């Protein structure tokens, strides 16, 4: 089933029978059976008729409304999953310090290993001793994780690893999009704009799957509880940052798919993709997420990880994150 990205400003989404219709200025842009749609992301000034919204709800389709940087304004969600037992187990696990510390170590160790894997894959074609040194430095952090006894101290190790990783990552860009280091809120260069946008899109997919399964996306383990923070979704995002988002953004740049003139600066609000360039981004993002790999597409893998977490929360096995 498809994820629809609606970016055409001034368009209208309506229904005809069991079909979704997207129109603008009396021109039909899209005509698709609702049975082929799984999610819809609406970016900007798009109208949706009440009849279309009713059909989407009845078919269990999530509609997300996005800001220009990929943050979610809000969601139209079908009725919340009835799996109250899972939520009870999740809340019970949130009181167990041994479980919290163990899963936090597992998540961070896996994230650092996925970061190492991306650097290793890149240096196979572009040898530079800097990459070998970065891998060694991150590997030296891994034993420290086992000695940390609280999520915030475990995150401290992750932070040190991320600095080393992004220093290496910045050397991988061979085209006109340069990257001098991670910054956000707002992103100050095109690569940071793409990274933030990509992370938010994957986070949105994880959030929707968690909610559909019956989890409370706001009750995490590695990331502490905070008002408005989807901590559990952020926990799962960590394993997908390097292999899914970072590698994708690197491809967009080094294959010259997106260039400097695809971005614009909005006053003092940072750098963002231009409206016309969003279509290019979403086209390649959807192909990247649906591309078949040895364990299925990334969307298949994310779904599988949510179910793996469900088993870990409800049973005795510890959660095993996705390793690239």
QUILINSUL-V167809 format. One record per residue. RES is the residue in one letter. PHI is phi in degrees with one decimal (NA if undefined). OMEGA is omega in whole degrees, -180 to 180 (999 if undefined). BURIAL is I if it has 9 or more other C-alpha atoms within 8 Angstrom, else O. Layout:
BEGIN
<<RES,PHI,OMEGA,BURIAL> <RES,PHI,OMEGA,BURIAL>>
END
This chain:
BEGIN
<<X,NA,-170,O> <X,-98.0,165,O> <X,-101.3,-179,I> <X,-96.7,176,O> <X,-115.3,-178,I> <X,-102.4,-176,I> <X,-121.3,-176,I> <X,-71.3,-175,O> <X,-64.7,-179,O> <X,88.8,180,O> <X,-76.3,179,I> <X,-130.9,176,I> <X,-103.5,179,I> <X,-136.8,179,I> <X,-129.9,170,I> <X,-133.8,-175,O> <X,62.7,179,O> <X,-104.6,-177,I> <X,-121.1,174,I> <X,-92.9,-179,I> <X,-121.0,173,I> <X,-115.6,-177,I> <X,-130.8,171,I> <X,-150.7,179,I> <X,52.0,178,O> <X,65.0,176,O> <X,-106.0,-180,O> <X,-82.3,-178,I> <X,-92.5,-176,O> <X,-154.9,177,O> <X,-142.4,-170,I> <X,-140.3,175,I> <X,-61.8,-177,I> <X,-62.2,-179,I> <X,-65.3,-180,O> <X,-92.6,-176,O> <X,-107.2,178,I> <X,-110.1,180,I> <X,-142.4,174,I> <X,-130.5,174,I> <X,-113.4,-178,I> <X,-109.6,-173,I> <X,-116.7,175,I> <X,97.3,-171,I> <X,-86.1,-180,O> <X,-124.1,179,I> <X,-96.3,176,O> <X,-126.8,-179,I> <X,-73.7,178,I> <X,-60.4,180,O> <X,-62.2,178,O> <X,-66.9,179,I> <X,-61.6,179,I> <X,-61.2,-180,O> <X,-64.2,179,I> <X,-63.5,179,I> <X,-62.7,-178,I> <X,-64.5,-180,O> <X,-99.9,176,O> <X,68.7,-177,I> <X,-99.0,179,I> <X,-84.8,176,I> <X,-116.8,-180,I> <X,-111.5,180,I> <X,-110.4,-170,I> <X,-110.8,165,I> <X,-79.4,-177,I> <X,-66.7,-180,O> <X,-95.7,178,I> <X,94.9,177,I> <X,-66.7,-176,I> <X,-89.2,172,I> <X,-70.7,-178,O> <X,-179.9,-178,O> <X,-135.4,166,I> <X,-101.1,-174,O> <X,-118.4,170,I> <X,-63.3,-180,I> <X,-52.4,-178,O> <X,-56.5,178,O> <X,-53.9,-174,O> <X,-89.1,-175,O> <X,-79.5,-179,I> <X,-65.2,179,O> <X,-62.7,178,O> <X,-62.5,180,I> <X,-65.5,176,I> <X,-62.9,178,O> <X,-64.5,179,I> <X,-62.4,180,I> <X,-66.7,178,I> <X,-66.9,178,O> <X,-62.6,-178,I> <X,-67.1,178,I> <X,-98.3,-174,O> <X,-98.5,-175,O> <X,-62.8,179,O> <X,-62.9,179,O> <X,-65.0,-179,I> <X,-60.3,-178,I> <X,-66.1,-178,I> <X,-66.7,-179,O> <X,-67.5,178,I> <X,-64.9,178,I> <X,-63.3,-179,I> <X,-61.3,-178,I> <X,-64.0,-177,I> <X,-70.3,178,I> <X,-59.9,179,I> <X,-64.8,179,I> <X,-60.7,180,I> <X,-65.3,178,I> <X,-66.3,176,I> <X,-65.8,176,I> <X,-65.7,177,I> <X,-59.9,-178,I> <X,-61.1,179,I> <X,-64.2,179,I> <X,-63.9,180,I> <X,-61.3,-180,I> <X,-61.5,-178,O> <X,-70.5,-174,I> <X,-73.9,174,I> <X,-63.4,-179,O> <X,-103.9,-178,O> <X,-131.6,-176,O> <X,-70.5,176,O> <X,-157.5,-178,O> <X,-60.6,178,O> <X,-59.2,-180,O> <X,-67.2,178,I> <X,-62.6,179,O> <X,-66.0,179,O> <X,-64.5,178,I> <X,-61.1,-180,I> <X,-62.5,-180,O> <X,-64.4,180,I> <X,-68.8,178,I> <X,-60.1,179,I> <X,-68.6,178,O> <X,-80.8,-173,I> <X,-58.2,178,I> <X,-63.4,-179,O> <X,-65.6,-178,I> <X,-61.1,-178,I> <X,-65.8,-178,O> <X,-93.9,179,O> <X,-87.6,-172,I> <X,-117.1,178,O> <X,-140.2,-179,O> <X,-55.0,-177,I> <X,-68.4,177,O> <X,-76.2,175,I> <X,-66.0,177,I> <X,-64.5,177,I> <X,-62.7,177,O> <X,-65.8,178,I> <X,-58.7,180,I> <X,-62.7,178,O> <X,-65.4,178,O> <X,-66.2,-179,I> <X,-65.3,178,I> <X,-61.3,179,O> <X,-63.4,-178,I> <X,-61.7,-177,I> <X,-70.0,173,I> <X,-63.1,177,I> <X,-71.4,-179,I> <X,-59.2,-178,I> <X,-64.2,-179,I> <X,-85.3,-174,O> <X,-89.7,-175,O> <X,-85.9,-174,I> <X,-104.0,-177,I> <X,-101.9,-171,I> <X,-85.7,177,I> <X,-92.9,180,I> <X,-95.5,-176,I> <X,-139.7,-177,I> <X,-99.8,-178,O> <X,137.7,-174,O> <X,-74.5,170,O> <X,-146.3,-176,O> <X,-161.8,176,I> <X,51.7,2,O> <X,-96.6,174,O> <X,-69.6,-173,I> <X,-106.2,176,I> <X,-151.4,-175,I> <X,-58.0,-178,I> <X,-64.5,177,I> <X,-64.3,176,I> <X,-62.0,-180,I> <X,-68.7,179,I> <X,-60.5,-179,I> <X,-61.2,-180,I> <X,-64.2,179,I> <X,-63.9,178,I> <X,-60.4,-179,I> <X,-66.3,179,I> <X,-66.0,179,I> <X,-67.3,176,I> <X,-58.9,179,I> <X,-61.9,179,I> <X,-66.6,178,O> <X,-63.6,-180,I> <X,-55.5,-177,I> <X,-63.0,180,I> <X,-68.3,177,I> <X,-60.6,-178,I> <X,-65.4,-180,I> <X,-65.3,-180,I> <X,-79.0,179,I> <X,119.7,177,I> <X,-72.1,164,I> <X,-95.9,-175,I> <X,-63.6,-175,I> <X,-92.3,-179,I> <X,-108.0,-178,I> <X,-105.0,-177,I> <X,-124.1,176,I> <X,-72.0,179,I> <X,-86.8,-175,I> <X,-69.4,179,O> <X,-72.2,176,I> <X,-149.7,-176,O> <X,-59.3,176,O> <X,78.1,-179,O> <X,-96.9,177,O> <X,-79.0,-168,I> <X,-61.6,-180,I> <X,-68.3,176,I> <X,-61.6,178,I> <X,-66.5,176,I> <X,-57.2,-178,I> <X,-73.0,180,I> <X,-60.9,-173,I> <X,-54.8,-176,I> <X,-74.1,-177,I> <X,-106.7,-177,I> <X,-60.9,-176,I> <X,-69.9,-174,I> <X,-71.7,-177,I> <X,-98.6,-173,I> <X,-80.7,-174,I> <X,-60.8,180,I> <X,-66.8,178,I> <X,-62.5,-179,I> <X,-64.6,178,I> <X,-61.0,178,I> <X,-65.8,179,O> <X,-58.6,-179,I> <X,-78.0,-173,I> <X,-72.6,174,I> <X,-94.0,175,O> <X,61.1,179,I> <X,-75.3,175,O> <X,-117.5,-177,I> <X,-124.1,-177,I> <X,-57.1,-177,O> <X,-78.4,174,O> <X,-85.9,-175,I> <X,-121.5,177,I> <X,-143.3,176,I> <X,-98.6,-178,I> <X,-104.6,-178,O> <X,51.6,177,O> <X,-105.2,-175,O> <X,-91.6,178,O> <X,106.0,-177,I> <X,-106.8,-178,I> <X,-141.2,174,I> <X,-63.3,173,I> <X,-69.4,-178,I> <X,-56.0,-178,O> <X,-66.5,-178,O> <X,-81.1,178,I> <X,-59.7,-179,I> <X,-61.2,177,I> <X,-61.9,-180,O> <X,-59.5,-176,I> <X,-65.1,178,I> <X,-60.1,-179,O> <X,-74.5,178,O> <X,-62.5,-179,I> <X,-65.9,177,I> <X,-63.2,-180,O> <X,-63.8,-178,I> <X,-72.2,-177,I> <X,-100.5,-179,I> <X,-61.1,-178,I> <X,-75.0,176,O> <X,-121.1,-174,O> <X,-63.1,179,O> <X,-107.2,-176,O> <X,97.9,178,I> <X,-72.3,177,I> <X,-61.1,178,I> <X,-65.3,176,I> <X,-63.0,-178,O> <X,-65.3,179,I> <X,-62.0,177,I> <X,-59.8,-180,I> <X,-63.5,180,O> <X,-67.8,176,I> <X,-63.8,178,I> <X,-69.3,176,O> <X,-64.2,177,I> <X,-64.9,178,I> <X,-58.8,179,I> <X,-67.1,180,I> <X,-67.6,-180,I> <X,-67.9,-173,I> <X,-91.9,-176,I> <X,-123.0,-175,O> <X,-105.8,-178,O> <X,-80.3,177,O> <X,-76.8,-180,O> <X,-64.6,177,I> <X,-115.2,-179,O> <X,-70.3,177,I> <X,-74.0,176,I> <X,-109.5,-178,O> <X,-70.4,999,O>>
END
